[in-house]
Amino acid sequence: MELEPFKLERYFAKYEFNVRYLLSSSDCDGFSMNYVLSCAEHGEMELWNNLTLGYTDSLGHPLLREAIAKHYNTIGRDDVFVLSPGEANYFIMQLCLQKGDEVVCMRPAYQSLYQIAKNIGCRLHYWEPDANGIFNVDDLAKLVSQKTRLIIVNFPHNPTGYYPTKGELDRIIAVASKHNTMLFSDEMYHKLVHNPVNLNDSLCDLYDNAISLWGMAKSFGLAGLRIGWVATHNRELLHKMKLLKDYFTICNSAASEILTMIALNNSERFIEVNLEKIRSNKLIFASFADRHPDLIVDYNEPMAGSTGFIKLNIEISTLNYTQRLVEETGIMMVPAEMFEYGNSHVRIGFGRANLQAALQVWENWMKR
């Protein structure tokens, strides 16, 4: 199967390490190695100090899978499979879908959530937000039928920052359950909910026919570890994924597994730091939007995650606008075209400490 180029990743590859400001990053500032190790308890430091860099358990270190399982209500160690998040997306699509299957996916979305299904030859139906940035469950219900093989959701949502209420999540499950449809839930921003009282359980804890994906890149600010995992009660799927992994990475990085274990066992020291930064940056951006109502015409404040999707009032496409901006200021913003979703929105990332400095440079550029 020949895949289409990954537009967003190719766009980042062009600019990410060559510009001063990344105003559209989907992750938060990365934590240092020293910080991670400073969080370690005695037993974890012993594992780190005695680490040998050989092959590891293909499923993931047993202690790591136990640490992961503690973050769920109904998931045990044997319901967890550790691998890179991108690898997980690919495996799930390949193992669960065939040419001609009907798939419902949120849009805008990270390209790998729909592109692999598209290239397999599935018939895609897109669940899109309304004018207020809300994903209405009634709209989802109209897209799902007995022919629907897979529903793909992403909460907290990248790029809009939308997050459903518990009632809305229950209704999504009811739609899937009615047709006995599998739910694939991309939960890479799990627990990055700006008001903790709104936090929902993982979908794999709420629906037996769900597959949940989480990892270290977004919630924890540890993208460089390249560690994620799938949590599901579908043991048959996990077994098939293990067999497929033998042809790809075979196993995970030994060092990354121990560092991931440390972060999971001390999750509040990572997630809460990121949440504080996001909340602060949202206030800074709201003030910026208030100062420029002629430019920012549609700002639906994100409820969770580290990104927002902002509509601009400009006479050119957002692709052309962002290219001018990065060339003349060193500020990189991701245009809507990278999400194949029109040409009027940009993604804003709220997880970086230099957001205020970037907004000041953008503001000065507009005055010129």
PENORQUI-V137686 format. One line per field, one symbol per residue. ss: DSSP state (h for helix, s for strand, l for the rest). A space follows every 10 residues. Layout:
ss: ???
This chain:
ss: llllllhhhh hhhhhlllll ssllllllll llhhhhhhll lhhhhhhhhl llllllllll lhhhhhhhhl llllllhhhs ssslhhhhhh hhhhhhllll lsssssslll lhhhhhhhhh llssssssll llllllhhhh hhhllllsss ssssllllll lllllhhhhh hhhhhhhhll lsssssllll llsllhhhll llhhhhllls ssssslllll llhhhllsss ssllhhhhhh hhhhhlllll lllhhhhhhh hhhhhllhhh hhhhhhhhhh hhhhhhhhhh hllllssssl lllsllssss sslllllhhh hhhhhhhhhl sslsshhhhl llllsssssl llllhhhhhh hhhhhhhl
